[in-house]
């Protein structure tokens, strides 16, 4: 069968990069490199393979979005550096009271915001130890932090993790955490993984970071913990829901640092280079009939 590839990068919107595919090509394409709008997938009747720019592909795994024989591969491995660095910057900012000083600067207010924290000698619980989590752990260890990893299979090691535990032991390690860094996917098992009960386990000086999926943290419980000073701070690049509604009390919580899901994307040139390298490798594999890298949905 003749193979036809299509792929392009469109403007980035709230849902991320989309592939710009001319209408006549949709009926002919057997492979697409880019993110098709899920509602448009049915307009690709010959599609055999979709390679996304993104690491997250939840929207394509929903029933009826892709045909049973369509292979799906993602860009996992491209985003670890940029997301980990973003989380690390949030951690430093909250430790050193920088959001408060930024607000003071806007108000032209000269005011000492009090004691700061140091990562040296602190413990970080890294929830999700894939590419992002292990990269963050490497940054953390470089500044003197102890790292505890949490993953489904604790028998599997990960780079820069001093101790690995399973999700069953999460409650045991949370009280030790000076920082909790979360980068887990959205699954029934991770929904509100940090709820009111688990937030209560944390030290009042602890910082929570989330750059995986917003629904891993109960937003109401997080707001309650922040406004009652039971947490030092939270750095959120992802929220529940997303975008965060204008009337969410988290916007006005001074202990909460919020960015609009920008830790990933194409904000670093190195990320784009990795995405392209993964896609090109998979083009060669697809043309040769070889297994794809990062395949997340196998042929039925």
C-alpha positions in Angstrom: 0.0 0.0 0.0 1.3 3.5 -0.9 2.1 5.4 2.3 1.2 9.1 2.5 2.4 11.3 5.3 1.0 14.6 6.3 2.1 16.9 9.1 2.4 20.6 9.9 2.4 22.8 13.0 -0.5 25.2 13.4 -0.8 28.0 15.9 -0.9 26.9 19.5 -4.2 27.2 21.2 -5.6 26.2 24.6 -5.5 22.5 23.5 -1.9 22.6 22.3 -0.4 22.1 18.8 -2.7 20.9 16.0 -1.8 19.4 12.7 -2.9 21.6 9.8 -4.1 19.1 7.1 -5.7 20.4 3.9 -9.1 18.8 3.4 -8.3 16.8 0.2 -5.4 15.1 2.0 -7.5 13.8 4.9 -9.1 11.2 2.7 -5.7 10.0 1.4 -3.4 10.1 4.4 -2.2 6.9 6.0 0.0 8.6 8.6 -0.2 11.9 10.3 2.5 13.6 12.3 0.9 16.2 14.6 -2.2 16.5 16.8 -5.5 16.1 15.0 -8.5 17.5 16.6 -10.2 14.3 18.1 -13.5 15.1 16.5 -11.8 15.2 13.1 -10.2 11.7 13.3 -13.2 10.1 11.6 -12.3 12.2 8.5 -9.2 10.1 7.9 -10.6 6.8 6.6 -7.2 5.4 5.6 -5.3 6.4 8.7 -2.9 3.7 10.0 -0.6 5.7 12.3 -0.8 9.0 14.3 2.3 10.4 15.8 1.5 13.2 18.2 3.7 16.2 19.1 2.4 15.8 22.7 3.2 13.3 25.4 -0.4 13.1 26.6 -2.8 11.3 24.3 -5.8 10.7 26.6 -8.1 12.3 24.1 -7.2 9.8 21.4 -7.7 6.8 23.6 -11.4 7.5 24.2 -13.8 5.0 22.6 -14.5 5.7 19.0 -11.9 8.4 18.4 -9.4 6.2 16.5 -10.1 3.1 14.5 -9.2 -0.2 16.1 -6.2 -0.7 13.7 -4.7 2.8 14.0 -1.3 2.9 15.7 -0.8 5.8 18.1 2.6 7.0 19.3 3.5 10.1 21.3 6.5 12.4 22.1 7.3 11.0 25.5 10.9 11.7 26.3 10.9 15.2 24.7 9.4 17.2 27.6 11.4 16.0 30.6 13.9 18.9 30.6 11.5 21.8 30.0 8.8 20.6 32.5 11.4 19.6 35.2 13.1 23.0 34.9 9.8 24.8 35.2 8.9 22.9 38.3 12.3 23.6 39.8 12.0 27.3 39.1 8.6 27.3 40.9 10.1 25.5 43.9 12.9 28.0 44.2 10.5 30.9 43.8 8.3 29.7 46.6 11.2 28.9 48.9 12.6 32.3 48.5 9.3 34.2 48.7 9.7 35.6 45.1 5.9 35.7 44.3 5.4 37.9 47.4 8.3 40.2 46.4 6.9 40.5 42.8 3.5 41.6 44.2 5.4 44.1 46.5 7.3 45.5 43.5 4.0 46.1 41.6 2.7 47.9 44.6 6.0 49.8 45.1 6.1 48.3 48.6 9.5 47.8 50.4 8.8 45.0 52.8 10.7 42.0 54.2 8.6 38.9 53.6 10.3 36.9 56.3 12.2 33.6 56.5 13.1 31.7 53.4 13.9 28.0 52.8 16.8 26.2 51.2 16.7 22.9 49.2 20.0 21.9 50.7 19.2 18.9 53.0 15.5 18.9 52.2 13.5 15.9 51.1 11.5 15.8 47.9 8.8 13.2 47.2 8.7 12.7 43.5 5.3 11.3 42.5 5.7 9.9 39.1 9.2 9.0 38.2 9.2 8.9 34.4 11.1 11.3 32.2 9.8 14.4 34.0 10.1 13.1 37.5 13.5 11.7 37.1 14.8 14.9 35.5 13.4 16.9 38.4 15.0 14.5 40.8 18.4 15.1 39.1 18.0 18.9 39.5 17.0 18.4 43.1 20.0 16.2 44.0 22.3 18.7 42.4 21.3 21.2 45.1 21.6 18.8 48.0 18.1 17.3 48.2 17.2 13.7 49.1 14.8 12.1 46.7 12.0 9.6 47.3 10.3 8.3 44.2 6.7 7.0 44.0 5.6 4.8 41.2 3.2 1.9 40.5 6.0 -0.7 40.4 8.6 0.2 43.1 10.9 -2.6 41.9 11.7 -0.5 38.9 14.5 2.0 39.5 14.7 5.5 38.1 17.6 7.9 37.7 18.4 10.2 40.6 15.9 8.5 43.0 17.5 7.6 46.4 14.6 5.5 47.5 11.6 4.1 45.5 8.2 3.2 47.0 4.9 2.2 45.6 1.6 4.2 45.7 0.6 2.0 48.7 3.4 3.6 50.7 2.6 7.2 49.7 1.0 8.0 53.1 4.2 6.8 54.8 6.5 9.1 52.9 4.4 12.3 52.6 5.1 13.4 56.2 8.8 13.4 55.4 8.3 15.7 52.4 9.6 19.3 52.3 8.5 19.3 48.6 6.0 17.1 46.7 6.7 17.1 43.0 3.8 15.5 41.0 4.0 14.5 37.3 1.4 11.7 37.0 -1.1 11.1 34.1 -4.8 11.4 34.6 -6.2 8.0 35.5 -8.9 6.8 38.0 -6.0 5.8 40.3 -4.4 9.3 40.3 -7.6 11.3 40.5 -7.3 13.6 43.6 -4.3 11.6 44.7 -3.5 14.6 46.9 -6.8 15.0 48.7 -7.7 16.7 52.0 -6.5 13.7 54.1 -3.1 13.6 52.4 -2.6 17.3 52.4 -3.1 17.1 56.2 -0.1 14.8 56.4 2.3 17.4 55.0 4.5 19.7 57.0 3.2 23.3 57.3 6.5 24.3 55.6 5.9 21.9 52.6 5.6 23.0 49.0 3.4 21.1 46.5 4.2 21.2 42.8 2.1 19.8 40.0 3.0 19.7 36.3 1.4 16.4 35.3 -2.4 16.5 35.2 -4.5 19.0 37.2 -7.0 16.4 38.6 -4.2 14.8 40.7 -4.9 17.4 43.3 -8.2 18.2 44.9 -8.4 22.0 44.3 -10.8 22.8 47.1 -8.7 20.9 49.6 -5.5 22.6 48.3 -7.1 26.0 48.7 -8.2 25.2 52.3 -4.7 24.0 53.2 -3.1 27.2 51.7 -5.4 29.8 53.1 -5.2 28.2 56.6 -1.3 28.2 56.4 -1.1 24.4 56.6 1.2 24.6 53.5 3.9 27.0 52.6 3.0 27.1 49.0 1.9 25.4 45.8 3.2 25.7 42.3 0.6 24.7 39.6 1.2 24.5 35.9 -1.9 22.3 35.6 -5.3 22.7 37.3 -8.7 21.2 37.7 -10.5 22.3 35.7 -8.4 23.7 33.0 -8.2 26.6 32.1 -8.7 27.6 35.7 -12.0 29.5 36.0 -11.7 33.2 36.7 -13.7 32.8 39.9 -11.4 30.1 41.4 -10.2 31.3 44.8 -6.7 29.9 43.9 -6.1 33.0 41.7 -6.1 35.2 44.7 -4.3 32.9 47.1 -0.9 34.5 47.7 0.8 31.2 48.5 -0.2 29.7 45.1 1.9 30.3 42.0 0.0 29.5 38.8 1.2 29.2 35.2 -1.2 28.3 32.4 0.1 24.8 31.4 3.2 26.2 29.7 5.9 24.0 31.3 5.9 21.8 28.3 4.9 22.9 24.8 7.6 24.2 22.5 9.0 26.8 24.8 12.5 25.4 24.6 14.2 24.8 21.3 15.6 21.6 22.7 12.1 20.2 23.2 11.2 20.8 19.5 14.5 19.1 18.5 13.6 16.0 20.5 10.0 15.9 19.2 11.3 16.1 15.6 13.9 13.4 16.3 11.3 11.0 17.7 9.0 11.7 14.8 11.7 11.1 12.2 12.8 7.9 13.8 9.2 6.7 13.7 8.8 7.6 10.1 11.7 5.4 9.3 10.3 2.6 11.4 6.8 2.9 10.0 8.1 2.9 6.4 10.2 -0.2 7.2 7.3 -2.0 9.0 9.2 -1.9 12.3 7.8 -1.4 15.8 7.2 2.3 16.7 9.0 4.1 19.5 6.5 5.4 22.2 3.6 3.4 20.8 0.8 3.7 23.3 -2.0 1.9 21.4 -1.2 -1.4 19.6 -3.1 -2.8 16.7 -6.1 -4.8 17.9 
